[in-house]
């Protein structure tokens, strides 16, 4: 009987852990041909998210976040959504203007980044995100509308690498996120936390952005089921 109790413990503890690990994540992955990112380099201020604006592209590049996509809005100074504030750098210079406005577009000199791009938010507020890539990522600097000295880096579990040129390519080898350091204040921000805004270039088809729930690790469930089966087989054998 003592051995049977030990067997129950050895079986059911791993099963509980494996089943718990199989609970799906609520994060959503968004597929796109291009991602437009704006960064705010102060914790307080005008929230225009234009201190650096850039574009990321690459095969197999996906954005991962718990946020949702919203249709384009006409930029203004209302502060709704979160990047649509009056910019202290001048009129028509918030992240929304960089995305959608042709007139007085300081980001590109007149051409908007993408008038149909959908922006990521949490009911109009900012939301954290990271990326996942199966190949090479291309970075293109679009604008830096500020007077501060900022350093942008891409980061993964192995550390951070600074981006020092207006165009560059890197291979993160899986999940990665972004970091902005404001050298004038010593502040540092991560895309997995705050101060980043992102919009997606809609893909072709009826669904503008391909959204999938993060896949469940089905193998964990199968392994747990196998352990349960072994337990009942041993129990039946002992009863005989």
N, C-alpha and C positions, 0 to 999 in steps of 0.2 A: 504493500500500500504506500509505503514511504517513497519507493522508487516511482510509483505511478504519479504521486503528487509532484515529484521533481520533474517528471516528464511533462506534466501539464504546465509547470512554470517555464520550462525550457521552450515549449512550443508556443504558448499563448502570449508570452511577453514579446517575442519577435514578431508574432502575427499582428499584435496591436500596434507595434511600432511601424511595421510595413504598411498596414492599412492607413495609419495616420499620415505616412509619407505620401500616400497615393491621393490624398485630398488635393483637388486641382487648385492651382494658383489663380487669383483673380486678375492677374496682369494680362494685358492684351498686346499682341504683336501687330504692328501696322506695316504693311508692305507698300513701298513707293519707289518711284524712279528718282526722286530727289527730296531732300529734307532741308528746309530753310530755318536757320537758327538765329535768334537774337539774344543778346546777353546784357543784363543790367549789372554794373560793377559796384553798386552801392546797396546797402541794406535799406536805406531810406533815400528818398529823392523823387525824381520825376517819373520813374518807372516807365521810361520810353523804350527800354530794351534795345537800344541802338548802339551801345558802347562797342560792340562788335557784332557784325552781321555776316553770316557766311552760309555756304551751301555744301552739303555732304551728299555724295552719290557713290554708287558701287553695286556690283552684282551680289545678290544675297544679303544686302543691307536692310535690316529691319529695326524699327523703333519699338521699344517695350515700355509700357506705361499703364497705369490704372485710369488714365484720363480718357476723355472722349473727344471726337472730332466735331467741329462746328463749321458751318458754312461761312464764307467770307462776309465781312461787314464793311461798311463804308467808314474809313478812318476819320477820326475827329479828335476831340480832347476830353471825352466824357469819362475816361477811365474804365469803361466797360466795352469789351473785355479787358483783362488786366494789363495788356500792353498798350492800350489806347489812351495814354495820358498826354497832356501838353508837354512837349519836350523843351528842356531848358537850352538845348542846342539850336532851337529855331522852329518856326512853324513847318508842319509837314514832315517832321523828322522822327516820328516814332516808328516802331517796328511794323505797325499796320500800314503806314504810308510806304515803307520799303516794299511790302508785299503787293499792295493793291493800287497805289496811286501813280499816275504818270506825271502829273504836273508837280513841279518842284520836288522831284524825287532825288534826295541827296544821296541815296544809297547807290543808285546806278546811273545817275545823270539824266534821268527822264523815263526810263523803261522800268516798270514794276517787275519784281522778281517773278511773281506768278499771280495773276488776278483771280485765279480759281482755286488757289491753294486753301486747304482746310486747316484751321489752327487747332492745336491740342489744348484742352483746358479742363477744369473741374467746375462745371456750371459757371463758366466765365472767369474763374480764378486760375492762378498758376498751378501747375502740376509737375511732379517729378517724372523723369524719364531716363532711360539709357538706351544703348543700341546693341545690336548683335550682328556680326558680320561673318560670312563664310569665305570672304576673299579680301581683295584690296579696296580700301576706302579712299576716295578722292575728296580733298578739301579745297574749296575756293573762297577766298576772302572777297566779300562784297562791299563792306564799308565799316569804318570805325569812326563814329561821330562823337568824339570826346577828346579831352586834352590829357587824360590820364595815361600812365604807362601800365598796360595790362599784358598779362601773359596767358594765352590760351593753351591748354594741354589736353591730349586724350589720355585716358587712364584705363588700366585693367588691373587684374589681381597682381601683376608683376611690377606695378608702379606707374608713373606718369611720364609722358614725353611731350616736351614743348613743341608747339607749331610756330615756326619762326619765319615762314615765307608765305607769300600771298596765294600760292598753290603748292600743294604737296600731296603725297600718297603715303599711306601706312597700312599695315596689316595687323589688326589687333588680335587675330586668332580666336575670335569668339565674342563674348560680351565685353563692352567697354562703355565708359561714360566720359563726360567732359568736365574740365575744371577751369575756372577763370580766377586769376590772381590780380588784384589791384595793388600795384607796388606803391602807390601814393598813400594808401590807407592801411595796407597790410591785410586787408580783407581777402577771403578766398571763398569761392562758391562752386558747388557741384551741381551738375544737371540732375543728380539723384536726390537733390534737396530743394534748391530754390534758385531764383534769379535767371532762369533760362526760359525762353519761349521757343516753340517749334511749330512749323506748319508743313504740311505734306503736299506733294504734287500728286493730284488724283491720277490713278491708273485708269486705263480704258475699261469700258463695260458699265453695266448698270450700277454697280457698287463702287463708288469713287475710290475707296481705300479698302484693301483686303484686310479684314480683321479676323483673327482666329484666337480662341481661348488657348492659353498655353497648354500643350498636350499633357495629359495625365501620364505618369510613369506606370503603364499597365503591367510591366514586368514585376513591379512590386506586388501588385494584387495577385498575379499568378503564383508568385513565390509564396505568398501568405496562404493561398488556397492549398498549395502543395503541402505545406507544413501541417495544415489542419487535417488533410487526408492522411498523412503519416500518423498523426496522433490517434485518429479513430481506428486505423488498421492495427496499431500496437495495442490499443485498448481491447479490441475484439479478440486479438490473439491471446492476451492475458486472461480474459474471461473464460476462454475455452480450457 
